[in-house]
Amino acid sequence: MWIHARDAAGNWGPYDSRCFVVINAGPDTVPPAPASANAVLRVNASQDLSIGWLAPYDDNLFGGTTGYRVFRAASPQGPWTVDVSGPIPANGSASYRFIDVGRAADTTNYYYRIETVDAAGHTTLSSSMAVKFRLSFTAGLNLLGMPLLLTDPTFGGFAAGRAWADAWTYDSCDGGNGWSSALPADATTFSLVAGRGFWLNGTTSDIVTALGVVTQTSRLHLCAGRNLISLPGFATGLTVGSVMAATGSTRVMGFDPAGPYHVRDLNAADAVLGWTGYWIFVPRAVDWTVAGW
């Protein structure tokens, strides 16, 4: 058989051959490997969405993935029943794209997963999800959060053309003072990473469209002291108490327009919501593992 490996950037190495003897293979009972959604783009004058994914290691190999289907849902939890692409044959490519016509310009949120299919009809859903989400904000201060690995992570690209005066975020792990800021007229803006909270000062109520990817499981690194975070994905059922138990946090603060510095201490029973920023205080560095959905 032929073997080759792929690195984290999606680059494939050379093939190497290995010989083996099959005495009795029997029926194929193993599902194909999952694909990995890796990009969402506006295309065709920003009318359509281009959904991209990396091929799994078994693409077009004997017993492996022979084709793909793209499923779209109105919720990150599915159901994954709307096949928007039809069969897409595997051809040995390192990556694939599907154009969902008209979905960039409309006002609906969309979630996409890619299904791999093998010759025996076994299927596997992708280990990551492509997302288009319209995030609302109001005039004045907003404490928001980013659950996605954005296709364009620069804040200027993310918020281009929207009604905002300034924005800023905080990273306690950067070794400096931690703060980064952005202005609409300034070409130099900070990168907005998954799991990061940010402040946005809106000049009027508006909506910004986020395009990106969520992995099935995320790991968020918190440094000792205060951290400005958000959920890195769409996990449900989390409370302040469960987050404090998982991270060893001593304090969690959320947005309060009337509070000092526009925040207040949250109670253990308060829900932790997606697309929302939080201050979390931990006495020592910790990695927090969170389900993507």
C-alpha positions as CSV (number, residue, x, y, z in Angstrom):
1,M,0.0,0.0,0.0
2,W,1.0,3.6,-0.4
3,I,1.3,6.0,2.6
4,H,1.8,9.7,2.9
5,A,1.3,12.2,5.7
6,R,-0.2,15.7,6.0
7,D,1.0,18.5,8.2
8,A,-1.2,21.0,10.2
9,A,-1.1,23.5,7.2
10,G,-2.6,20.9,4.9
11,N,0.6,20.1,3.0
12,W,1.0,16.5,1.9
13,G,4.4,14.8,1.9
14,P,5.7,12.2,-0.7
15,Y,4.3,8.8,-1.0
16,D,6.0,5.7,0.5
17,S,5.2,2.1,-0.4
18,R,4.5,-0.7,2.1
19,C,3.6,-4.3,1.2
20,F,1.1,-6.4,3.1
21,V,-0.9,-9.5,2.7
22,V,-4.6,-9.6,3.1
23,I,-5.8,-13.1,4.1
24,N,-9.5,-12.4,4.5
25,A,-10.6,-8.7,4.5
26,G,-14.3,-9.5,4.9
27,P,-16.9,-6.8,4.5
28,D,-16.1,-3.1,5.0
29,T,-17.4,-2.1,8.4
30,V,-15.1,0.9,9.1
31,P,-16.6,4.4,8.4
32,P,-14.5,6.9,6.4
33,A,-12.2,9.4,8.2
34,P,-13.8,12.8,8.9
35,A,-13.1,15.9,6.7
36,S,-12.2,19.2,8.3
37,A,-13.9,22.4,7.4
38,N,-11.3,25.1,7.1
39,A,-12.7,28.3,5.5
40,V,-15.8,30.3,4.7
41,L,-15.6,33.1,2.1
42,R,-17.9,35.5,0.4
43,V,-17.7,35.1,-3.3
44,N,-19.4,36.3,-6.5
45,A,-19.8,39.9,-5.5
46,S,-20.5,38.8,-1.9
47,Q,-23.7,37.1,-2.8
48,D,-22.6,33.4,-2.3
49,L,-20.8,31.5,0.4
50,S,-17.8,29.3,-0.5
51,I,-17.4,26.4,2.0
52,G,-14.0,24.9,2.1
53,W,-12.6,21.7,3.7
54,L,-9.4,19.7,3.9
55,A,-9.6,16.1,2.6
56,P,-9.1,13.3,5.2
57,Y,-6.1,11.0,4.9
58,D,-8.2,8.3,3.2
59,D,-9.4,10.5,0.3
60,N,-9.7,8.4,-2.9
61,L,-7.9,5.4,-1.3
62,F,-9.0,1.8,-1.2
63,G,-11.7,1.4,1.5
64,G,-11.6,5.1,2.3
65,T,-13.5,8.3,1.3
66,T,-15.0,8.1,-2.2
67,G,-17.2,11.3,-2.0
68,Y,-18.5,14.2,0.1
69,R,-21.8,15.9,0.8
70,V,-22.2,19.3,2.4
71,F,-25.0,19.6,5.0
72,R,-26.5,22.9,6.2
73,A,-28.4,23.6,9.4
74,A,-30.0,26.5,11.2
75,S,-28.4,25.5,14.6
76,P,-24.9,24.4,15.5
77,Q,-26.6,21.3,17.1
78,G,-28.2,20.4,13.7
79,P,-30.2,18.4,12.7
80,W,-27.9,17.6,9.7
81,T,-30.5,16.6,7.3
82,V,-30.4,19.2,4.5
83,D,-27.9,18.1,1.8
84,V,-27.2,21.3,-0.1
85,S,-24.4,20.0,-2.4
86,G,-25.4,16.5,-3.6
87,P,-22.6,13.9,-4.1
88,I,-19.1,15.4,-4.7
89,P,-16.7,12.7,-5.9
90,A,-13.3,12.4,-4.1
91,N,-10.5,12.9,-6.6
92,G,-7.3,12.9,-4.4
93,S,-7.3,16.7,-3.9
94,A,-5.9,18.1,-0.7
95,S,-8.9,20.4,-0.3
96,Y,-12.3,21.0,-1.8
97,R,-14.9,23.8,-2.0
98,F,-18.6,24.1,-2.5
99,I,-20.5,27.3,-3.4
100,D,-23.8,27.8,-1.6
101,V,-25.6,30.3,-3.9
102,G,-27.2,33.3,-2.3
103,R,-26.3,32.5,1.3
104,A,-23.8,35.3,1.9
105,A,-26.2,38.1,1.1
106,D,-29.3,36.9,3.0
107,T,-30.0,37.6,6.7
108,T,-29.9,34.0,8.0
109,N,-27.3,32.3,10.2
110,Y,-25.9,29.1,8.7
111,Y,-23.9,26.1,10.0
112,Y,-22.2,23.6,7.7
113,R,-20.7,20.2,8.2
114,I,-19.1,18.0,5.6
115,E,-20.0,14.3,5.4
116,T,-17.5,11.8,4.0
117,V,-18.9,8.7,2.3
118,D,-17.1,5.4,1.4
119,A,-17.9,2.8,-1.2
120,A,-19.9,0.7,1.3
121,G,-22.1,3.6,2.1
122,H,-20.7,4.4,5.5
123,T,-20.6,8.1,6.4
124,T,-18.9,10.4,8.9
125,L,-19.6,14.0,9.7
126,S,-16.7,16.5,9.8
127,S,-14.8,17.2,13.0
128,S,-15.3,21.0,12.5
129,M,-18.1,23.3,11.4
130,A,-18.2,26.2,9.0
131,V,-20.3,29.1,10.2
132,K,-21.9,32.3,8.9
133,F,-23.3,34.3,11.8
134,R,-24.8,37.8,12.0
135,L,-23.7,39.4,15.3
136,S,-25.8,42.3,16.6
137,F,-24.5,45.2,18.7
138,T,-26.0,48.4,20.1
139,A,-25.0,52.0,20.2
140,G,-22.4,52.6,23.0
141,L,-20.3,49.9,24.7
142,N,-20.8,46.2,24.0
143,L,-18.8,43.3,25.6
144,L,-18.8,40.6,22.9
145,G,-17.0,37.4,22.3
146,M,-15.7,35.5,19.3
147,P,-16.4,31.7,19.2
148,L,-15.0,31.2,15.7
149,L,-11.6,30.8,14.0
150,L,-12.3,33.6,11.6
151,T,-11.4,33.3,8.0
152,D,-10.0,36.9,8.3
153,P,-9.0,37.3,11.9
154,T,-8.1,41.0,11.7
155,F,-10.6,43.2,13.5
156,G,-10.6,45.7,10.7
157,G,-11.6,43.1,8.2
158,F,-14.2,41.6,10.5
159,A,-15.9,44.9,11.3
160,A,-15.3,46.8,8.0
161,G,-18.1,49.0,6.9
162,R,-20.0,48.7,10.2
163,A,-21.1,51.4,12.6
164,W,-18.4,51.4,15.3
165,A,-16.1,54.1,16.7
166,D,-13.4,52.0,18.4
167,A,-12.7,48.5,19.8
168,W,-10.2,46.9,22.1
169,T,-9.3,43.5,23.6
170,Y,-7.1,42.2,26.3
171,D,-4.6,39.2,26.3
172,S,-3.0,38.5,29.7
173,C,-0.5,36.1,28.0
174,D,1.1,38.6,25.6
175,G,3.9,39.7,28.0
176,G,3.1,43.4,27.6
177,N,0.3,45.5,29.1
178,G,-2.2,43.1,27.4
179,W,-4.4,45.7,25.7
180,S,-4.9,46.1,21.9
181,S,-7.1,48.6,20.1
182,A,-8.6,49.3,16.7
183,L,-10.1,52.3,14.9
184,P,-12.1,52.2,11.7
185,A,-9.7,54.5,9.9
186,D,-6.6,52.7,11.2
187,A,-5.2,50.0,8.9
188,T,-3.4,48.4,11.9
189,T,-5.8,46.4,14.0
190,F,-5.6,43.5,16.4
191,S,-6.3,39.8,15.5
192,L,-9.6,38.5,16.9
193,V,-9.0,34.8,17.9
194,A,-11.5,32.2,19.0
195,G,-12.3,32.3,22.7
196,R,-11.4,36.0,23.0
197,G,-13.7,38.7,24.4
198,F,-13.6,42.2,23.1
199,W,-15.2,45.6,23.7
200,L,-16.9,47.4,20.8
201,N,-18.1,51.0,21.0
202,G,-21.0,51.2,18.5
203,T,-22.0,54.5,17.0
204,T,-25.5,53.1,16.3
205,S,-27.2,49.7,16.4
206,D,-25.8,47.5,13.7
207,I,-24.9,43.9,12.6
208,V,-21.5,42.5,11.7
209,T,-21.3,39.1,9.8
210,A,-18.7,36.6,11.1
211,L,-17.4,33.9,8.8
212,G,-15.2,31.1,10.3
213,V,-14.8,27.6,11.7
214,V,-15.5,25.9,15.0
215,T,-13.7,22.7,16.0
216,Q,-15.4,19.9,17.7
217,T,-13.3,20.5,20.9
218,S,-11.3,23.6,21.8
219,R,-8.6,24.3,24.4
220,L,-8.5,27.8,25.8
221,H,-5.3,28.8,27.6
222,L,-5.8,31.1,30.6
223,C,-2.9,32.9,32.1
224,A,-2.6,33.7,35.8
225,G,-4.7,36.9,36.7
226,R,-7.5,38.3,34.6
227,N,-8.5,37.1,31.1
228,L,-11.0,38.5,28.7
229,I,-12.6,35.5,27.2
230,S,-15.6,34.0,25.4
231,L,-16.8,30.5,24.7
232,P,-14.6,29.1,21.8
233,G,-17.6,27.5,20.1
234,F,-21.3,26.8,20.8
235,A,-21.4,24.6,23.9
236,T,-24.7,24.8,25.8
237,G,-25.6,24.3,29.4
238,L,-22.5,26.0,30.9
239,T,-22.9,28.2,34.0
240,V,-20.5,30.5,35.8
241,G,-20.2,27.8,38.5
242,S,-19.3,25.1,36.0
243,V,-16.7,27.3,34.4
244,M,-15.2,28.2,37.8
245,A,-15.0,24.5,38.7
246,A,-13.3,23.6,35.4
247,T,-10.7,26.4,35.5
248,G,-10.2,27.1,39.2
249,S,-11.4,30.6,38.7
250,T,-12.1,32.8,41.7
251,R,-14.2,35.4,40.0
252,V,-16.2,35.9,36.7
253,M,-17.5,39.2,35.6
254,G,-20.0,40.1,32.8
255,F,-21.3,43.2,31.1
256,D,-23.4,45.7,33.1
257,P,-24.0,49.1,31.5
258,A,-24.6,50.7,34.9
259,G,-21.8,49.0,36.8
260,P,-18.3,50.2,37.6
261,Y,-16.2,49.9,34.4
262,H,-19.4,48.5,32.8
263,V,-19.1,45.1,34.5
264,R,-20.4,43.2,37.5
265,D,-19.7,40.0,39.4
266,L,-21.7,37.1,38.1
267,N,-23.5,34.5,40.2
268,A,-22.6,30.8,40.0
269,A,-26.1,30.0,38.5
270,D,-25.8,32.6,35.7
271,A,-25.6,31.1,32.2
272,V,-22.4,31.5,30.1
273,L,-23.6,32.5,26.6
274,G,-22.0,32.4,23.2
275,W,-20.9,35.6,21.4
276,T,-20.5,37.2,24.8
277,G,-17.3,38.5,26.5
278,Y,-16.4,37.7,30.2
279,W,-13.6,38.6,32.6
280,I,-12.4,35.5,34.3
281,F,-9.8,35.5,37.1
282,V,-7.6,32.5,37.7
283,P,-4.8,32.2,40.3
284,R,-2.6,30.2,38.0
285,A,-2.3,29.3,34.3
286,V,-4.7,26.6,33.2
287,D,-5.9,25.0,29.9
288,W,-9.7,24.9,29.7
289,T,-11.1,22.2,27.3
290,V,-14.5,23.1,25.9
291,A,-16.9,21.2,23.5
292,G,-17.4,23.0,20.2
293,W,-21.1,22.4,20.1
